[in-house]
Amino acid sequence: MTLLAAFKNNGIPMLIGDFLVSTSSKIAKPMFMPTAPKYSGSDMFKPINYVKKIYIINNKFAIGFTGKLNPARYIIKKIKDRFSKKVTFSELKSLLFNIRCAYKKDVELTGWICKKRPLCFHWSGKNPNELKIVSDCFIGSGKDHFKSMHNSGDLTKYVNFKRSFDKALFFGLTKVSSILHGEMTTGENLHHMYGLGAELIIWNGVEFSYIKKVSFIFVEAVINENNQINITLIPCVCTYENFESLSLLQIYYEGKMESDLLNLHPTTNTFIMHYESIDNREIKENLRKTEPVSPESNLWFTGVIVKYSDGTSLGKIRMISAKSNSKQKSFVCFKNGLIELNVKMFSDEYSSVIFQMKEKYLDFLNGR
């Protein structure tokens, strides 16, 4: 089960894909998920693996897959071999129609070809002779849940951007980050069978590129009876980093973890998830990361859960208001689901907590 989303924001094409692989088999053993340690699946599906689902085939061609893993890998491999330098819509359509593999009907593809103008396409193995041009495309088990999140709370209008690209990048990153935020707090996206993080490919006007690195911190903002904000840090730091055909998601938890858990680095208490290329030959050529990466990044996302002191949840915050004054309450709830916090009250408490966490983690990695 999966999520793929191909869409534009401010005229900028982008492609988002999650990493989770699941099954409906009742005898399958669910794998441990470091992003949701207590989650083991449901009656409908179990998490069993993870895989990289979106790719840059060449600098003007990005694609993602969903469906059965083996035929999807075979088809993507054929596409990479054929179109690594250039692609035309008609040639791609011909290849997809003529390719022969078992369970082809169980594969769906979406992505972008950007030449004179961006073309978003959708293809299903159930109708292999049809390669459709669409305005956008959301496919996979998580499409409806992600679309509801996608269509609500566009925070770009609250921030001043100099370029359309910066505005689109901010929008895309908030959507990718919201997947991981939901997964590590309420688990909402896992109930729709997608997750284990996600990654973003974006068009910069010349070529497609991955977002190279972003780190995540999660906090609780607790509103006490005096309407003051107390910040409680969730003792976890996540870092996503891309190495072209290899992507990595690293999850660090403060405190002792079981040493025999999957992907737990034995000395640094850090889970390292490798999302590898479908091309096994490329995997061997890649510098395979076995040590934790530094969380230092130009991009940081902070997920905030807002609660009353009695434990009642107000919801998740996607935006902190840049306005505050002495008369403003510590928070204001709006009908669209956004929560505005008094930025001065929040930042005074927040900045010291986050700084301490970052420094503590860097010291931990460096053995200090």
C-alpha positions, 0 to 999 in steps of 0.5 A: 500500500502506498501514496504517490502525489504528482501536482503543481504548486505556484506552477512548479511540478513536484512528486511525492512518494512514501516508503511503506510496503504492506500486505493483507496476508493474515499470516505475514509477520509485521515488521518493527516500524521505528517511526511508530514503535507500538504499531503492528498493523491492522486487520486489513494490512501489516507493514512488511517492508520499505522501498524507494518509490519515486525516481529521477530518470533524467533531468526532465523526467521523474516517475513513481510507482505503486502496486505489486513490487516485483513487476513495478521494479521490472517496469521502472528498470526498463524505463531507466535503461531506455530513457536515462538521457531523453524521453518523449511522451510517445516513446514512453507510451509505446514502451509501456504498451509493449513491455511484457511482465507478469502482473503488469495489470497490478502496477500504476505509474505517475510522474512528470515530463518537463520540456516546453511545458510540464506534462503530468501523466498517469498510466495503469497496467489495467489499460496499458495502451492508455498513457493519460495526460492529467492536471495532477495525480494522486494514487495509492491507498493513501490518496484520499487521506493525503488529498484532504490534507493537501487541500487544507491549510495552505500555509504559503499565504502566511509567509512572504516569499521572493520566488514562486519556487521557494513558495512551492518548496515550502508547500511541498515540504510541509506536506512531506513533513506532515506525513512523518508528523502524523505517523509519529504522533496520532498514526493517522496516515498509517490507518490509511496504509502509507508512510514510513516517511516520504520524499519530494522531487521538485522541478526548478525550471531547468531540471528535477532534483530531490530535496537533499536533506531535512531534519525533524523535531517534535514538541508538545505545547501544553496550555496550563490553567493560567493560559501560559505555554509550556514546551515539552520536547518529544525526545526524538530527532529524525533526519532524511537525506538523499544520495540520488538513487539511495535515500536514508531516514534516520530516527534517534530516540533518547533513552535505551532501546532494545539492541536486537531491533531491526536497523538499530545502530548498536552504539548510537541508539539510532535507527537507520532506514536505507531506501535503495534504488531498484537497480541492484547494480547501483546499490553496490556502487553507492556509498552505503551509509552505515554510521549516523548522519549529522542532523544539521541541515538547512531545512528543519521541520518542527511538528507541534501537538497542542494540548491542555494541561489536563491532557485534552488535545487541541490538535496539530499545529502547521503554522506559528503566527508571526504576530503577537502582543501582550494582550493576545492569548497563548493560542487561537483556534480557527475553523480551518483547523489551524492554531495560532500561537503567541509567537513570543511566548512560544519562542521564548520557551521553544528556542532553548528547548530545541537548542538543548536537544540539538546540542545533546544529539550532536554531542551524543554522535560525537561521543562527547 
